[in-house]
Amino acid sequence: MGTDPRTGAAPDPTGPLSRVDYSERIPNNVDLAGDRRLQRALESWQPKFLDWWRQLGPALPTKDVYLRTAVAVGRDGWAHFEHVPMEEYRWGIFLAERDPDRKVNFGKHKGEPAWQEVPGEHRADLMRLIVVQGDTEPASVEQQRVLGNTAPSIYDLRNLFQVNVEEGRHLWAMVYLLHAYFGREGREEAEQLLKRNSGDLDAPRILGAFNEQTTDWLQFFMFTYFTDRDGKYQLGTLKESAFDPLARTCQFMLKEEAHHMFVGTTGVQRVLERTAELMSEHGTADILPHGGIPLAVIQRYLNFQFSVSMDLFGSERSTNAGNYFTSGLKGRWMETRRKDDHVLLEDTRELRYVEDGRITTTTVPLLSALNLDLRDEYVADCSHGVRRWNQALADAGLSERLYLPHEGFNRKVGVYAGHHVTPDGEVVDEAAWRARADEWLPTDADREQVASLMIPEYEYGRFAGWIAPPKTGINDQPVEFDYVHLADEGLL
């Protein structure tokens, strides 16, 4: 194999940093050159990916963008930053370092060596898990493709593009697994990942949240906070998988996913800081005439994105989830830190559901409620960000606060589907729901009002009036750094 042009070091898949080989047509640290058949198959898929990127990737023309690229998968020094034309971004295949002594940590195979190949009896289930995960990655790029046209700053534009290129790389991660371990069927599934498109009536994306429109930057920030956080937890369960290549793939993807959630956390906070500033300055909650997003609208956006993201966890009771765990395909979040036997045959837990117009509880086997177990971890994580956002309101001297709606609010999947639950957790009939839904979910008027504020700001160091500047720049660069060079310099 060749050397890394940035370091001169030969890649070593088992070494302490597991360097990425950028001398190859497809950058990788999996010795792709050692399997010519696989290499040819992926090089045949690469032009199709690039065609998809040109057609459905970011719509705003740019010369180059200050992007982060992986150069190693170890704990330190793994990323390199430079201005890169996006169409020349080096999407590659990166797996975390392999632990030759790794064991299966849960289920009926607990204590056995981790799998380096796909067991025949689990082939269909593993491929389905990889396909569903892979389908979400290009979907979010498609949902966000026009946002560059209304970017509130060059800083935010760069963060959008960083999220986009890394979602594209995550697609590569899943496509590699399909090609390397699932033969002809895997190659066919990899083709389909580019043929489905977000919101397409004939070939939509697999999961509902990835067919919703991302209408504006407030929703983008909510998406990267709530929906990408769902991705964090799904990747966290796959990181525990007995199938070691999948576990190592997801382990590295989590490194990149952290930036996406940072964009959401800080993006919403900066919107709130500006909203709070305008509320204090003008002594009113109606700050739209003053160029800000009203707090009530922010809450409705939060309610929507949280609820559709909750649906991504699937039904609270799921035989499939229990079977995936028992078989070793998917573990729990932070599986090795759990203080139980990691087999769960005798364990139970409480589950809430609607009966006779009220929410009640029942005891169920834990193995059947692993989706709920994961969702509980997610909700606890989401609440941390809301507390942080509320601190911005408190710091401004305001009494208003944001909140997470009830778990049953606006649900289309699971035990709450078919029921109407208010954000406060009250079960109501359809008439009562319809009468008040506009208080709880974004209306067309809300989205039009937010859209009216989405006037792009492309001057370095300047920000749209509805969002506060960040405290610091990217990679120790100043906030006013030239993070993006637009193709049309007249926009600057």
N, C-alpha and C positions, 0 to 999 in steps of 0.2 A: 504494500500500500504506500501512498505518498505521504508527504509531511504537511502539517498545518502551516500555511503560508504566513501566519502571524507569529508563530513561535519557532518554526523549523523542527518541531518535535514530531516524531512518528507516533501515530495513534496507538494506544495500548488499551484494549477493551477491559483488561483486568487491572490496569494500573490505578494509582491513587486518584488521578484526576480524570481518567478515561477521556483523553483528548478527542476532539472532533476533527475528522479528516476533511479539509476543505479543498483538497486537490482533486477530489472526485466530482463528477457531474452532479451527483446527489450527495451533499455533505452527510457524513454518517460516522458513528463510532461502533458499528456492528459488523465490520469487515465485509461490507457489501461486495467488494471486489472478489472476495473468496467464494462467492456463489454467483457465477456468471448468469445462470438462468434467472435467478431472482433479480439480479441487477438489470438485465434486459427488460424484464416485465415491468419493473418500476420506472425505467427510463422510457418505456412506451406509454406509461400512465402520465408521466410528467408533462408532456405538451397539452394533454387534456386538462390537467389542473391549471396550467398557465392560461389556456383559453377561457376556462371558467373564471379565473381571477380577472382577466381583462374585461369580461362581459358583466360579471356580477360583483366584482370587488369594488373598492373605493372609486367613486365617480369623479371626484375633484382631481383634475390633472396636476401633477407635481413634478418638479425636477428631481428632488431627493428629499429624504426625511432622516432625521437623527434617530436611528433605530438601534435597538439592542439585539445582538445576535449571540447565540450560545457558542462558546468555543471549548467548553469542557462541561462535565456533569458532576464534578466534585463539589464539595461544600464551599470552596473559596475560588475566587477568580474565574467564575464560570461564564461571565458575559462580557462582550466587547461592544462599545458604542461608536458609531460613525455615521456620517451622512451617506445614505444609500438610495439610489433610484429604486422605488418599490418593486418595479417589474424585474429588477435584478437581485432582489432579496434572496438569500441562499436558504430556502426551505430545506430542511434535512431531517434525518432520522437519528434521534438521540435517546438512548436508554441509560438509566442510572447504572452505577457500578454493580457488577454481579457479586453476590456473596455465595461462594461455592458451598458453604455449610448451611444455607438457608433451609429451614424446615417449614412445613405447613403448620400454621398456628391455631387452626380451628376445624370443627367439623369431624366427620368420620375418618379423615386422613390425617388428623392432628399427629404431629411428631414424625411424619414421613418426610423424605426429601422433597423439596419443591419440584414441580414438573418443569422440564425443559421442552417438552413436546406436548401436544394436545391429546389427552386421553380420548379414545374413540367414543366412549359413552357420553362424554361431555362436549363433543365437537359442536353440535347444533346450538346448545345453550351459550357456549363461549362466543361463538360467532355472532349470535344475536346481541349479546352484551356489547361486543366491540362495534357492531354496526350501529346500534342506537347511540352509543357514545360518539362515534365518528360522525353521525348525521347531524349532531348539534353544532359541530365546529364550523362548517361552512355556512350553516343556517344563520348564525349570528352575524357573519360578515355580510350576507345578503340583506339582513334586516337593517344593517347600519350603513349601507353603501352610500346613501345620499347625505349623510350627516355632515360631511366635510363642507358642503355648500352653505351651512349655517353655523360654522364653528365660532364659539365665543372668543377664541384667542388662538394664536399659533401654538402656544403651550398645549391647549386642549386638543387641537388638531393632531399634534404629534402623538398624544396619548391614545387617541382614537386609532390612528394608523398602527401604533404598536400593538394594541389589542387585536386589530384585524390580522396583521401578519402572523401573530402567534396563534390565533385561531386557525389560520391556514396551516401552520406547522403542526398543530394538534391533529388536524385532518391527516397529514402525512404520517403521524405516529400510528393512527389506527389503520391506515391503508397498508403500511409496512407489515403489521401483524396479519392482516387479511391475506396479503400476497405471500408472506413467508411461511404461514402455518396452515392455510386452509385451501390450498390448491386452486382448482378452477372455480369452485364456488366462491372462494374468497376474492378472486380476481373479478368475478361478475358483480359481487357486492360492492367492490371498490368502484366499479363503473357507475353503479346506481347512486353512489354518494354524490356524484356530480350531476346526475340527471334529475334528482329531486331538488326543488327550489322552495324557499320560504314563501308561503302564501299561495303557491301555485294550486289552482283548482283541480288540475288533473294529476299532479305529482307533488303533493305537499311534503314538507318535512314530517318526520315520524311523530314528534311530540308537539302538542298544541302550542305551548309557549313560544316555540320557534317558528310559528306561522303568524304571530302577531306583528303588526307594524310597529317599528320604532319611529314614532312620529316626530320626535324632537329631542333635544339634548337632556332635558330633565328626565325623560323616559330612558335615555341611554345611561345616565348615571344610576337610575333605579335598576336597570337591567344588569349593569356590571356589579352593583351591590347585591341584589337579591338572586338573580338568575345565575350569574357566574358563581355565586356562593353555593347554589345547588350543585353546580359542576364540581366545586371543590369537594363537597361531601361524597358525590358519586365517585370521583376519582380516588378519594380516600378509601372507599370500600374495595375498589378494584386494586389499589396498591397492596392490599392484604392477600390478593388472590394466590392460590396455590400454583397457578400458571405463571411461572417466573417472568417470562418476557412481558406479559401484560402488567405485572406488578412493577417491574422496573421502568416500563414506559410511563405509567401513571405517576410514579414517584417523581420523575423529572418534569412531567407536565405540571405538577403542583407548584414547582418553582416558578414557572411562567404565569400560572393562574393567579398567583398572589398579586401581581401588578394590576390585573384586571379588577380585582376587588378593591385595591387601593384607589384606582380611578373612580370607582363608585362611591366609596366611603368619603373621600375628600371632595368629590364633585358635589354630592348632595350637601355636604357641610358648607361648602363655599356658596352654594345657592342660598342656604339658610342664613349664613352670615350677612349676605347682601339683603335678603328679605327682612331680617331683624333690624338692620341698619335703617332701611327705608321706613319700616313701621315706627321705629323710635323717632326718626327725623320728622315724619309727617303726622304722627299721632293717630294712625288709622291702620286697620288690617287690610283696607282696600288700596293696595299699593300698585295695582296694575296701571293706573293712570300715571304713576311715577316711574314706570319702567321695571317693576319688580314682579316676581311670581308670588301671589298670595299664599299664605301658609295653608289655608284650607285646600287649595289646589294641590300643593305639595303632598298633603295627607292623602288626598284621593289617589294621586299617582302611586304613592306608597302602598295603599290598600290594594290597588290593582296588581302591581308587580309582585307583591308578597303572595297574594292568593294564587296567581297563576304559577308562581314558582313552587308553592306548596303542592300543587297538583303533580309536579314533576316527580315527586317521591312515590307516586303510585298509590294503590289502595293500602289502607292501614292494615288490613288482613290479607296476606298474600302467601299462598302455598308455594309459588315460584321463588319468592325471596327466601323462604325457609329451606327449600331444596337447594338453592344456590349456595347457601351457607353450609348446609350439611355436606354438600359435595365438594366444598373447598373453592368454589368459583368466586364468591364475593364474601368478604368478611364484614365486620362492623367498623365504624369509625374508631381509630386508635385501639384496635383489637387486642394488642399485646398488653395494653394498660388496664384491661378489664379484669376485675377481681372475681372471676367465676371459672367454671371448668372449660369454657370455650366450646362446649358441645351443646348445652342448653336443652337437653331432652326433658328435664324436669322443671325448667324455669317458666314462670308465668309473669304477666304484668297487667295493669289496668288499661282499658281502652274506652274512650268516650265515643258515644254515638247518639243519634236522635231516635227517640221512641215516644210515641203519643204526644208529639209536639214539644218535647223537652229533651235536654241533654242529660243522659245518664251514663253509667259506667258498667262495664262487665269485665270479668277476668278471663284472659285468653292465654294460650301457650305463647311464650316469647318467640319461639321459632316462627310462628305465623304472623308476628307483629314486628318484624325486623325493619320494614319500611318506616313504621312509626318510630322505632328506636332511632333510626338515622334522622328522621325529620325532627325529633325532639332536640338532637344535637344541633341541628341547623337553626332551629328557632332560638335556642339559647345564644348562639353566635350572632344571629341577626339583632338580638336585643342589645348587644354591646354597642353596635353602631348607633342605634336609636338613642341610647343614653349619651353617647358622644355628641350626636347632633343636638340633643336637647340642652347640652351644656352651652352650645353656641347661643341658644335662645336665652338661657339663664344669664350668660355673660353680658347680654345686651339689655338685661333688666326686664325681660318680658316674662309673663306668667304662662303663656301658651306653651304646650308641649306636643310633640309627635308621639304616636304610639303604634304598636303592632296590632292589627285587628285580630279577632278571635280565630282560632284554627279552622273553624267551620265556615268562615265568611267567604262567600263567592266561590265556593268549591264546585268543581265539575267532575272530580275523580274521588272515589273512596266513599267512606261511610256518610259523608255530608252531602254527596251528590244527590240532587233532587229535593234538597231541603233549602230553606232560606234562613240564614243565620246572620244577624246584624254584627257589625264590628265589635259590639259589646258582649256578644254571645247569647243574644235573645233569639229564640226560634219564632219566626213570624210566618204568616200565610203569604201567598203570592201577591195579594192586593196590597198588603202593608209593605212588602218589599218593593213593588213597583212604585208606590207612592213616595218612597224615600231613597231609592237607589241613586238618584242624582246627588244626594248628600254624601254618598260613600264612594262612588266610582267616578272617574273622569268623564265628563260629558263632552259632546262634540264642541260645545261652546268653550269649555275649559281648554281643549286642545287647540282650538282656533286662537284663543287668547295667548296661550303660551307660544304658539307658532308666530304670532305677531311680534313677539320679542326676539325671535331667532334671526337677528340681523348679523351677518358675519363680521368679525373683527380680525383682520389679517395683519394689522400693524404690529411689529414686534414690541412686546411689553405692554400692549394695551388689551383691555378686556371689555366684553359687552357689559352693559349696565345692569344686567340681572344676576351677575355672578361676581363674587369677590376674587381677587387674585390669590394664587397659592402662596404659602409662606416661603417655599424654597423651589428651586428649579430641579431639573433632572440630571442625575449623575454629576452633581456638584457644579452644574452650569447655572448661570443666572436666569431668573424668570424671563428676562427679555432676550434670551439667546435666540439665534436664528434656527429654531428646531426644524422648520419646514421651509424649503424653497419652492414656491409655487411656479407652475409652468407659465402662468400669466403674471409677470412681474408688475403689471399695472394694478393688480389687486392689492399690492402692498403699499 
